[in-house]
């Protein structure tokens, strides 16, 4: 007598990584047409893409995190409010991809001439 059994193991949902973004000193303002560094802090290394609204920031796409951080240089092209965020795709496939909370930034005019 011979029987065949099938066993399915459900490992559950992947572990969730975390990501947060900030400007230097926790700033909430930036200056029009002046580069500023956006830093993402991640719980797992991977590739990070930075967004302004729904648009990817040029030069800030699929940047590799090193020791839990990754930086992006952003130069606002208009004055007004921006909603920045970052997306992390971890290199360890046991972690799910994650998007940061929105980081609200106001962009103001320069106070000096070029």
Secondary structure, DSSP 8 states (H G I E B T S, - for coil): ------------S-EE--EEEEEGGG-SEEETT-EEEEEEEESS-EEEEEEETTEE-TT-SSEE-BTTEEEEEEE--SSEEEEEEEEEEESSTTEE-EE---EEEEEE--SS--
